[in-house]
Structure formats: C-alpha cells, structure tokens
Amino acid sequence: MSKRKVKRFDTGFKVKVVLDALKEELTLNELAAKYKVIPRNIINWKKEFLANADLVFDKEKAVARYKEQLGEKDRQMDELYRQLGKSNTQLEWCKKKSKELGLEYEAPIS
C-alpha cells in the first residue's frame, strides 16, 4: 500500500486562486479543474482569506492576535514543564523509598 503524498501549495498560488474565486466568473468545479486542486481546498482558502482580510488594514490587530497566540503557547509550555517537574519529583521519591525498603530499582531501557 503506497502512502498518499500531500501536495503543499505556496501562499502566492492560494491568493491567486482565492482572488479568481472571488470574481465568481467560474464555478467552483471549473476553478478546481483550472488550478488542479480539489474544490474543498478553494472553499477553505476562501474562508480563511475572508476571515483574515481585516488584518490587511489593521496591523495592530494582527500583532495583538499573534501575541495572544504566543502567550497561549507559553502557558501550555509552562504547564507541561510543571507536569514534567512533578513527575520527576515523584520518580525520585519512588527511587528513594524503594532503596529504603531494600527493593531493586531497574531503570527502563530506552
């Protein structure tokens, strides 16, 4: 069984397709055939384009949105580091207690 290769399209190509779709001179299927993409891609690209069109005229909003996303990623990273630290502390405690009880601790082979 062969793996399906996912075709990636560059931004310039997507913009060209979306602008052509916005003209509404061709049907969705005609556009898909013209640009050799599936209609769902055109629908998704158009939706994303229209959802972010306001960013062209409001740079501060784009920066604020980006900073908000970065802040969320930082919060996620902090939580993951907290969980990792807690796990390491628990592991060290278990090792210490095992040694006190005379049990052998064997590190897993990685």
N, CA, C and O atoms as a MOPAC input file, in Angstrom:
PM7 MOZYME 1SCF
protein

 N      0.84200 1    -1.16200 1     0.00000 1
 C      0.00000 1     0.00000 1     0.00000 1
 C      0.89600 1     1.23600 1     0.00000 1
 O      1.77200 1     1.35900 1     0.85600 1
 N      0.69400 1     2.13600 1    -0.92700 1
 C      1.53200 1     3.32300 1    -1.00000 1
 C      0.93400 1     4.46000 1    -0.18200 1
 O     -0.28300 1     4.58100 1    -0.04200 1
 N      1.81700 1     5.28000 1     0.34800 1
 C      1.35500 1     6.42700 1     1.12400 1
 C      0.97600 1     7.54600 1     0.16100 1
 O      1.65300 1     7.79400 1    -0.83700 1
 N     -0.13100 1     8.21300 1     0.49300 1
 C     -0.58100 1     9.32600 1    -0.32700 1
 C      0.26100 1    10.54700 1    -0.01100 1
 O      0.43200 1    10.89800 1     1.15700 1
 N      0.77900 1    11.18800 1    -1.02000 1
 C      1.59600 1    12.36700 1    -0.82500 1
 C      0.67900 1    13.58800 1    -0.75600 1
 O     -0.14400 1    13.81400 1    -1.64300 1
 N      0.83600 1    14.36300 1     0.30200 1
 C      0.04700 1    15.57300 1     0.47900 1
 C      0.72300 1    16.69800 1    -0.30300 1
 O      1.89900 1    16.99700 1    -0.09700 1
 N     -0.03300 1    17.30400 1    -1.18800 1
 C      0.52400 1    18.36900 1    -2.00100 1
 C      0.40500 1    19.69100 1    -1.24800 1
 O     -0.66600 1    20.03300 1    -0.74500 1
 N      1.49100 1    20.41800 1    -1.17600 1
 C      1.52800 1    21.70700 1    -0.49300 1
 C      1.50400 1    22.81500 1    -1.54600 1
 O      2.16700 1    22.72900 1    -2.58000 1
 N      0.73400 1    23.84100 1    -1.26200 1
 C      0.62300 1    24.96300 1    -2.18000 1
 C      1.18800 1    26.20000 1    -1.50400 1
 O      0.94600 1    26.43200 1    -0.32000 1
 N      1.94500 1    26.99800 1    -2.25900 1
 C      2.51100 1    28.20300 1    -1.65900 1
 C      1.44900 1    29.29600 1    -1.54900 1
 O      0.39500 1    29.23200 1    -2.18100 1
 N      1.75300 1    30.27700 1    -0.74500 1
 C      0.81100 1    31.34100 1    -0.44100 1
 C      0.38700 1    32.11200 1    -1.68600 1
 O     -0.78900 1    32.43900 1    -1.85000 1
 N      1.34000 1    32.39800 1    -2.55600 1
 C      1.02400 1    33.14500 1    -3.77800 1
 C     -0.00100 1    32.42600 1    -4.63400 1
 O     -0.90800 1    33.04500 1    -5.19000 1
 N      0.14800 1    31.12400 1    -4.73200 1
 C     -0.80300 1    30.32600 1    -5.51700 1
 C     -2.19200 1    30.38400 1    -4.89100 1
 O     -3.19000 1    30.56000 1    -5.58900 1
 N     -2.24700 1    30.23400 1    -3.56900 1
 C     -3.53300 1    30.26700 1    -2.87400 1
 C     -4.23200 1    31.60700 1    -3.07100 1
 O     -5.43800 1    31.65600 1    -3.31100 1
 N     -3.46600 1    32.69400 1    -2.96800 1
 C     -4.03900 1    34.03100 1    -3.15800 1
 C     -4.59900 1    34.16800 1    -4.56500 1
 O     -5.69100 1    34.70300 1    -4.75500 1
 N     -3.85500 1    33.68700 1    -5.54500 1
 C     -4.31000 1    33.77400 1    -6.94100 1
 C     -5.62300 1    33.01600 1    -7.12800 1
 O     -6.54100 1    33.50400 1    -7.78700 1
 N     -5.70400 1    31.83300 1    -6.55100 1
 C     -6.92300 1    31.01900 1    -6.67100 1
 C     -8.09300 1    31.70400 1    -5.96700 1
 O     -9.19600 1    31.76600 1    -6.51000 1
 N     -7.85500 1    32.21500 1    -4.76500 1
 C     -8.92800 1    32.86100 1    -3.99900 1
 C     -9.42100 1    34.11400 1    -4.71400 1
 O    -10.62800 1    34.33800 1    -4.80600 1
 N     -8.50500 1    34.92900 1    -5.21800 1
 C     -8.92800 1    36.13600 1    -5.92800 1
 C     -9.74500 1    35.78300 1    -7.16900 1
 O    -10.71400 1    36.46700 1    -7.49900 1
 N     -9.35400 1    34.72600 1    -7.84200 1
 C    -10.12200 1    34.25700 1    -9.00200 1
 C    -11.50000 1    33.75900 1    -8.55400 1
 O    -12.49400 1    33.97700 1    -9.24700 1
 N    -11.55900 1    33.09500 1    -7.40600 1
 C    -12.83300 1    32.59800 1    -6.88300 1
 C    -13.74000 1    33.75400 1    -6.48400 1
 O    -14.95600 1    33.67800 1    -6.66500 1
 N    -13.17000 1    34.81400 1    -5.94800 1
 C    -13.96400 1    35.96400 1    -5.53400 1
 C    -14.58600 1    36.70400 1    -6.72100 1
 O    -15.61000 1    37.37000 1    -6.57100 1
 N    -13.97400 1    36.58800 1    -7.88300 1
 C    -14.54100 1    37.21700 1    -9.09100 1
 C    -15.85200 1    36.56100 1    -9.48800 1
 O    -16.70600 1    37.18900 1   -10.11400 1
 N    -16.00900 1    35.28800 1    -9.11900 1
 C    -17.20500 1    34.49900 1    -9.42300 1
 C    -17.51000 1    34.41800 1   -10.92000 1
 O    -18.67100 1    34.37800 1   -11.32500 1
 N    -16.45600 1    34.39400 1   -11.73100 1
 C    -16.63300 1    34.23200 1   -13.17500 1
 C    -16.71800 1    32.76200 1   -13.55700 1
 O    -17.31600 1    32.41100 1   -14.57400 1
 N    -16.11800 1    31.90600 1   -12.74100 1
 C    -16.13000 1    30.47200 1   -12.98500 1
 C    -16.76900 1    29.77200 1   -11.79100 1
 O    -16.75600 1    30.28700 1   -10.67300 1
 N    -17.32500 1    28.59300 1   -12.04400 1
 C    -17.89700 1    27.81000 1   -10.94800 1
 C    -16.75400 1    27.21400 1   -10.12600 1
 O    -15.59700 1    27.21200 1   -10.54600 1
 N    -17.10000 1    26.72400 1    -8.97700 1
 C    -16.11500 1    26.11300 1    -8.09500 1
 C    -15.41800 1    24.94300 1    -8.78300 1
 O    -14.19700 1    24.80700 1    -8.69700 1
 N    -16.18000 1    24.11000 1    -9.45400 1
 C    -15.59300 1    22.95700 1   -10.14700 1
 C    -14.71300 1    23.38300 1   -11.31000 1
 O    -13.68800 1    22.75500 1   -11.57600 1
 N    -15.09900 1    24.43900 1   -11.99800 1
 C    -14.25800 1    24.94100 1   -13.09700 1
 C    -12.93900 1    25.48200 1   -12.55800 1
 O    -11.88000 1    25.25300 1   -13.14400 1
 N    -13.00800 1    26.19100 1   -11.45400 1
 C    -11.77200 1    26.68600 1   -10.82200 1
 C    -10.87600 1    25.53700 1   -10.36800 1
 O     -9.66000 1    25.56900 1   -10.55500 1
 N    -11.49000 1    24.53500 1    -9.77700 1
 C    -10.72900 1    23.38300 1    -9.30600 1
 C    -10.01000 1    22.69500 1   -10.46900 1
 O     -8.85000 1    22.30100 1   -10.34800 1
 N    -10.70700 1    22.55600 1   -11.58700 1
 C    -10.09200 1    21.93700 1   -12.76100 1
 C     -8.99100 1    22.83300 1   -13.33800 1
 O     -7.93100 1    22.34900 1   -13.73500 1
 N     -9.24900 1    24.12000 1   -13.37900 1
 C     -8.27500 1    25.07100 1   -13.92400 1
 C     -6.96400 1    25.04700 1   -13.13600 1
 O     -5.88400 1    25.05100 1   -13.72700 1
 N     -7.05700 1    25.02200 1   -11.81200 1
 C     -5.86800 1    25.08600 1   -10.96600 1
 C     -5.40500 1    23.71900 1   -10.45600 1
 O     -4.41700 1    23.62400 1    -9.72800 1
 N     -6.11800 1    22.67300 1   -10.84200 1
 C     -5.76100 1    21.29200 1   -10.46200 1
 C     -5.70400 1    21.11900 1    -8.92800 1
 O     -4.73400 1    20.59800 1    -8.37800 1
 N     -6.77600 1    21.57500 1    -8.26800 1
 C     -6.93400 1    21.40200 1    -6.82400 1
 C     -8.33900 1    20.87700 1    -6.57600 1
 O     -9.19400 1    20.91900 1    -7.46100 1
 N     -8.56500 1    20.39000 1    -5.38700 1
 C     -9.91400 1    19.91500 1    -5.07800 1
 C    -10.77300 1    21.11700 1    -4.63400 1
 O    -10.25800 1    22.06300 1    -4.03700 1
 N    -12.05300 1    21.07200 1    -4.92400 1
 C    -12.93200 1    22.19700 1    -4.56300 1
 C    -12.89600 1    22.53900 1    -3.06900 1
 O    -13.01400 1    23.70800 1    -2.70100 1
 N    -12.73700 1    21.54200 1    -2.22000 1
 C    -12.70200 1    21.78700 1    -0.77500 1
 C    -11.56400 1    22.72900 1    -0.40300 1
 O    -11.71200 1    23.56400 1     0.48900 1
 N    -10.40600 1    22.59400 1    -1.10100 1
 C     -9.28400 1    23.49500 1    -0.83500 1
 C     -9.67100 1    24.93500 1    -1.13200 1
 O     -9.38000 1    25.83700 1    -0.34600 1
 N    -10.32000 1    25.14700 1    -2.25200 1
 C    -10.72000 1    26.50600 1    -2.63000 1
 C    -11.68500 1    27.07800 1    -1.60000 1
 O    -11.57100 1    28.24300 1    -1.21900 1
 N    -12.62400 1    26.27200 1    -1.15300 1
 C    -13.58600 1    26.71800 1    -0.13600 1
 C    -12.85300 1    27.10900 1     1.15300 1
 O    -13.12100 1    28.16100 1     1.73300 1
 N    -11.93900 1    26.26200 1     1.58600 1
 C    -11.18900 1    26.53800 1     2.82000 1
 C    -10.30700 1    27.77800 1     2.69200 1
 O    -10.26600 1    28.60800 1     3.60000 1
 N     -9.60500 1    27.90600 1     1.57000 1
 C     -8.73300 1    29.05200 1     1.35700 1
 C     -9.54100 1    30.34800 1     1.31600 1
 O     -9.12900 1    31.36600 1     1.87200 1
 N    -10.68400 1    30.29800 1     0.65900 1
 C    -11.53700 1    31.48600 1     0.54700 1
 C    -12.06300 1    31.88300 1     1.92500 1
 O    -12.08300 1    33.06400 1     2.27400 1
 N    -12.48300 1    30.89600 1     2.69800 1
 C    -12.99600 1    31.15900 1     4.04700 1
 C    -11.90600 1    31.78800 1     4.91300 1
 O    -12.15700 1    32.77000 1     5.61100 1
 N    -10.70600 1    31.23000 1     4.86900 1
 C     -9.59500 1    31.75600 1     5.65400 1
 C     -9.21200 1    33.16100 1     5.19700 1
 O     -8.93700 1    34.03600 1     6.01800 1
 N     -9.19700 1    33.36500 1     3.90000 1
 C     -8.86400 1    34.67100 1     3.33100 1
 C     -9.84100 1    35.73700 1     3.80500 1
 O     -9.43400 1    36.81400 1     4.23900 1
 N    -11.11300 1    35.43600 1     3.72100 1
 C    -12.13400 1    36.41000 1     4.12500 1
 C    -12.12300 1    36.64400 1     5.63900 1
 O    -12.38000 1    37.75700 1     6.09600 1
 N    -11.83000 1    35.61400 1     6.40500 1
 C    -11.78600 1    35.75700 1     7.85600 1
 C    -10.63200 1    36.64400 1     8.30500 1
 O    -10.71200 1    37.28300 1     9.35400 1
 N     -9.57100 1    36.68700 1     7.52500 1
 C     -8.38200 1    37.45900 1     7.89700 1
 C     -8.17500 1    38.70400 1     7.04800 1
 O     -7.13300 1    39.34900 1     7.15500 1
 N     -9.12900 1    39.05300 1     6.21700 1
 C     -8.98800 1    40.20300 1     5.32400 1
 C     -8.81300 1    41.50300 1     6.09700 1
 O     -8.11000 1    42.40000 1     5.63300 1
 N     -9.43300 1    41.62500 1     7.26000 1
 C     -9.33100 1    42.85400 1     8.04500 1
 C     -7.91000 1    43.11900 1     8.54200 1
 O     -7.57700 1    44.25600 1     8.87900 1
 N     -7.07800 1    42.09700 1     8.59100 1
 C     -5.70100 1    42.25800 1     9.06300 1
 C     -4.86100 1    43.10200 1     8.10000 1
 O     -3.84900 1    43.68100 1     8.49500 1
 N     -5.28000 1    43.16600 1     6.85700 1
 C     -4.55200 1    43.95800 1     5.86600 1
 C     -4.56100 1    45.42800 1     6.26400 1
 O     -3.56900 1    46.13100 1     6.07100 1
 N     -5.66400 1    45.89100 1     6.81300 1
 C     -5.81200 1    47.29800 1     7.12900 1
 C     -5.60100 1    47.60800 1     8.61100 1
 O     -5.58900 1    48.77700 1     8.99900 1
 N     -5.43800 1    46.59400 1     9.43100 1
 C     -5.28200 1    46.80000 1    10.86600 1
 C     -4.10600 1    45.96600 1    11.36700 1
 O     -4.28900 1    44.87600 1    11.90900 1
 N     -2.90400 1    46.49300 1    11.18000 1
 C     -1.68200 1    45.76600 1    11.53400 1
 C     -1.60300 1    45.48800 1    13.04000 1
 O     -1.11600 1    44.43600 1    13.45300 1
 N     -2.08400 1    46.43500 1    13.86000 1
 C     -2.02900 1    46.25400 1    15.30900 1
 C     -2.84900 1    45.04400 1    15.73900 1
 O     -2.47100 1    44.32000 1    16.66000 1
 N     -3.96700 1    44.83500 1    15.06700 1
 C     -4.81600 1    43.68900 1    15.39300 1
 C     -4.07800 1    42.38200 1    15.07800 1
 O     -4.16600 1    41.41300 1    15.83200 1
 N     -3.35700 1    42.37000 1    13.96600 1
 C     -2.58800 1    41.17900 1    13.59600 1
 C     -1.51200 1    40.89200 1    14.63300 1
 O     -1.30300 1    39.74300 1    15.02400 1
 N     -0.83100 1    41.94700 1    15.07400 1
 C      0.22100 1    41.78400 1    16.06800 1
 C     -0.38000 1    41.30800 1    17.39700 1
 O      0.17100 1    40.42600 1    18.05500 1
 N     -1.51700 1    41.90400 1    17.78000 1
 C     -2.16600 1    41.51600 1    19.03200 1
 C     -2.60300 1    40.05600 1    18.98500 1
 O     -2.45400 1    39.32800 1    19.96700 1
 N     -3.14200 1    39.63000 1    17.84900 1
 C     -3.58000 1    38.23000 1    17.70200 1
 C     -2.38500 1    37.28800 1    17.80900 1
 O     -2.46300 1    36.23900 1    18.44800 1
 N     -1.28100 1    37.67600 1    17.17600 1
 C     -0.06800 1    36.85700 1    17.20500 1
 C      0.47500 1    36.76700 1    18.63100 1
 O      0.86900 1    35.69000 1    19.08100 1
 N      0.49600 1    37.90000 1    19.34300 1
 C      0.98900 1    37.90200 1    20.72500 1
 C      0.08800 1    37.05400 1    21.62100 1
 O      0.56700 1    36.37600 1    22.53000 1
 N     -1.20400 1    37.09700 1    21.36100 1
 C     -2.14200 1    36.28100 1    22.13000 1
 C     -1.86500 1    34.79200 1    21.92000 1
 O     -1.89600 1    34.00600 1    22.86700 1
 N     -1.59700 1    34.41700 1    20.67400 1
 C     -1.27200 1    33.01800 1    20.37600 1
 C      0.03600 1    32.61600 1    21.04900 1
 O      0.14400 1    31.51200 1    21.58200 1
 N      1.02500 1    33.49800 1    21.02800 1
 C      2.29900 1    33.20800 1    21.68600 1
 C      2.11200 1    33.04700 1    23.19300 1
 O      2.70700 1    32.16400 1    23.81100 1
 N      1.28800 1    33.90000 1    23.76800 1
 C      1.01200 1    33.81200 1    25.20400 1
 C      0.37000 1    32.48300 1    25.56100 1
 O      0.72000 1    31.87000 1    26.56900 1
 N     -0.56200 1    32.03900 1    24.74100 1
 C     -1.21900 1    30.75000 1    24.98500 1
 C     -0.21700 1    29.60500 1    24.88200 1
 O     -0.25000 1    28.68000 1    25.69400 1
 N      0.66500 1    29.65700 1    23.90200 1
 C      1.69500 1    28.61600 1    23.76300 1
 C      2.62500 1    28.62300 1    24.97700 1
 O      3.01800 1    27.56500 1    25.46900 1
 N      2.97900 1    29.82700 1    25.46000 1
 C      3.83200 1    29.91900 1    26.64800 1
 C      3.14400 1    29.30000 1    27.85800 1
 O      3.78400 1    28.59600 1    28.63900 1
 N      1.84100 1    29.55700 1    28.02100 1
 C      1.09900 1    28.97000 1    29.14000 1
 C      1.07600 1    27.44200 1    29.03300 1
 O      1.21000 1    26.74300 1    30.03700 1
 N      0.90700 1    26.93400 1    27.82100 1
 C      0.91100 1    25.48900 1    27.61800 1
 C      2.27900 1    24.90500 1    27.95800 1
 O      2.36600 1    23.86500 1    28.61100 1
 N      3.33900 1    25.56700 1    27.52200 1
 C      4.69800 1    25.09300 1    27.82200 1
 C      4.95400 1    25.10400 1    29.32500 1
 O      5.52700 1    24.15700 1    29.86300 1
 N      4.53200 1    26.17100 1    30.00500 1
 C      4.71500 1    26.25000 1    31.45600 1
 C      4.00700 1    25.08700 1    32.15400 1
 O      4.55600 1    24.47900 1    33.07300 1
 N      2.79400 1    24.78500 1    31.71400 1
 C      2.04100 1    23.67500 1    32.31200 1
 C      2.75100 1    22.34300 1    32.07000 1
 O      2.82400 1    21.50500 1    32.96900 1
 N      3.26900 1    22.15000 1    30.86600 1
 C      3.98100 1    20.91000 1    30.56300 1
 C      5.25900 1    20.78300 1    31.39300 1
 O      5.58100 1    19.69800 1    31.87700 1
 N      5.98800 1    21.88900 1    31.55700 1
 C      7.19100 1    21.85200 1    32.39300 1
 C      6.82900 1    21.56900 1    33.84700 1
 O      7.55600 1    20.85300 1    34.53500 1
 N      5.70400 1    22.12500 1    34.32500 1
 C      5.24700 1    21.87600 1    35.68400 1
 C      4.94900 1    20.39300 1    35.87400 1
 O      5.34100 1    19.79500 1    36.87600 1
 N      4.24800 1    19.80300 1    34.89500 1
 C      3.91100 1    18.38000 1    34.97200 1
 C      5.16800 1    17.52000 1    34.92500 1
 O      5.26600 1    16.52200 1    35.63800 1
 N      6.12400 1    17.90100 1    34.09200 1
 C      7.38000 1    17.15000 1    33.99100 1
 C      8.14800 1    17.21300 1    35.30700 1
 O      8.67600 1    16.20100 1    35.76800 1
 N      8.21000 1    18.38500 1    35.90400 1
 C      8.89500 1    18.52900 1    37.18500 1
 C      8.24600 1    17.69000 1    38.26700 1
 O      8.93000 1    17.05800 1    39.07200 1
 N      6.91800 1    17.68800 1    38.28000 1
 C      6.18000 1    16.89300 1    39.26600 1
 C      6.46800 1    15.40000 1    39.06600 1
 O      6.67900 1    14.67000 1    40.03500 1
 N      6.47400 1    14.95700 1    37.81700 1
 C      6.74800 1    13.54700 1    37.51600 1
 C      8.16000 1    13.16100 1    37.93600 1
 O      8.37300 1    12.08400 1    38.49300 1
 N      9.12000 1    14.03500 1    37.67100 1
 C     10.50000 1    13.75300 1    38.06100 1
 C     10.63200 1    13.67700 1    39.58000 1
 O     11.34200 1    12.81600 1    40.09900 1
 N      9.95600 1    14.56900 1    40.28900 1
 C      9.98200 1    14.55000 1    41.75200 1
 C      9.39200 1    13.24800 1    42.27500 1
 O      9.94700 1    12.63800 1    43.19000 1
 N      8.28400 1    12.82400 1    41.70900 1
 C      7.65100 1    11.57100 1    42.12900 1
 C      8.56500 1    10.37700 1    41.84500 1
 O      8.66600 1     9.45900 1    42.65900 1
 N      9.22200 1    10.39400 1    40.70000 1
 C     10.13600 1     9.30600 1    40.35400 1
 C     11.29300 1     9.23500 1    41.35000 1
 O     11.64800 1     8.15100 1    41.81100 1
 N     11.87400 1    10.37100 1    41.68000 1
 C     12.97700 1    10.39300 1    42.64100 1
 C     12.52400 1     9.90900 1    44.01000 1
 O     13.25600 1     9.18400 1    44.68400 1
 N     11.32500 1    10.30100 1    44.42800 1
 C     10.77900 1     9.86100 1    45.70500 1
 C     10.61200 1     8.33500 1    45.70200 1
 O     10.95600 1     7.66300 1    46.67400 1
 N     10.07500 1     7.79500 1    44.58300 1
 C      9.88200 1     6.34400 1    44.47600 1
 C     11.22100 1     5.60000 1    44.51400 1
 O     11.32800 1     4.54400 1    45.13800 1
 N     12.22600 1     6.14300 1    43.85600 1
 C     13.55600 1     5.52500 1    43.88000 1
 C     14.09600 1     5.48600 1    45.31600 1
 O     14.62300 1     4.47000 1    45.76800 1
 N     13.95200 1     6.61400 1    46.01700 1
 C     14.45200 1     6.71800 1    47.38600 1
 C     13.72800 1     5.71800 1    48.30200 1
 O     14.37100 1     5.02700 1    49.09200 1
 N     12.42100 1     5.64200 1    48.20100 1
 C     11.64400 1     4.73100 1    49.04200 1
 C     11.95700 1     3.27500 1    48.70300 1
 O     12.02700 1     2.43000 1    49.59500 1
 N     12.14200 1     2.98400 1    47.42900 1
 C     12.49300 1     1.62100 1    47.01800 1
 C     13.82500 1     1.20300 1    47.62700 1
 O     13.98800 1     0.07400 1    48.09000 1
 N     14.77400 1     2.13800 1    47.61800 1
 C     16.09500 1     1.85300 1    48.17900 1
 C     15.98900 1     1.63400 1    49.69100 1
 O     16.62200 1     0.73000 1    50.23600 1
 N     15.17800 1     2.47300 1    50.37300 1
 C     14.99300 1     2.33300 1    51.81800 1
 C     14.35400 1     0.99100 1    52.17400 1
 O     14.65400 1     0.41300 1    53.21900 1
 N     13.48100 1     0.50300 1    51.30800 1
 C     12.78900 1    -0.76100 1    51.56000 1
 C     13.58100 1    -1.96100 1    51.06600 1
 O     13.14700 1    -3.10400 1    51.21200 1
 N     14.74600 1    -1.69700 1    50.48000 1
 C     15.59900 1    -2.79400 1    50.00300 1
 C     15.14200 1    -3.37300 1    48.68300 1
 O     15.52500 1    -4.48900 1    48.33200 1
 N     14.33300 1    -2.63900 1    47.94700 1
 C     13.87500 1    -3.10900 1    46.62800 1
 C     14.82900 1    -2.60100 1    45.56700 1
 O     15.35700 1    -1.49200 1    45.65300 1
 N     15.03200 1    -3.42600 1    44.57900 1
 C     15.90300 1    -3.03700 1    43.48000 1
 C     15.13200 1    -2.17800 1    42.48200 1
 O     14.00000 1    -2.49100 1    42.11300 1
 N     15.75800 1    -1.10800 1    42.06000 1
 C     15.16600 1    -0.25800 1    41.02200 1
 C     15.95000 1    -0.48800 1    39.74600 1
 O     17.16900 1    -0.32100 1    39.71000 1
 N     15.23800 1    -0.87200 1    38.70100 1
 C     15.86500 1    -1.05500 1    37.39600 1
 C     15.31900 1    -0.00400 1    36.46500 1
 O     14.11700 1     0.06400 1    36.20400 1
 N     16.23000 1     0.82200 1    35.96400 1
 C     15.80200 1     1.86100 1    35.02600 1
 C     15.35200 1     1.19600 1    33.72400 1
 O     15.98400 1     0.24500 1    33.26400 1
 N     14.28100 1     1.68300 1    33.13700 1
 C     13.82600 1     1.10000 1    31.87400 1
 C     14.84000 1     1.35000 1    30.76700 1
 O     15.51600 1     2.37800 1    30.74500 1
 N     14.93000 1     0.42000 1    29.87700 1
 C     15.84800 1     0.53900 1    28.73500 1
 C     15.18100 1     1.42800 1    27.70400 1
 O     14.05300 1     1.17900 1    27.28000 1
 N     15.89400 1     2.46500 1    27.30900 1
 C     15.30500 1     3.36700 1    26.31200 1
 C     15.99000 1     3.28400 1    24.98700 1
 O     15.60700 1     3.98300 1    24.04900 1

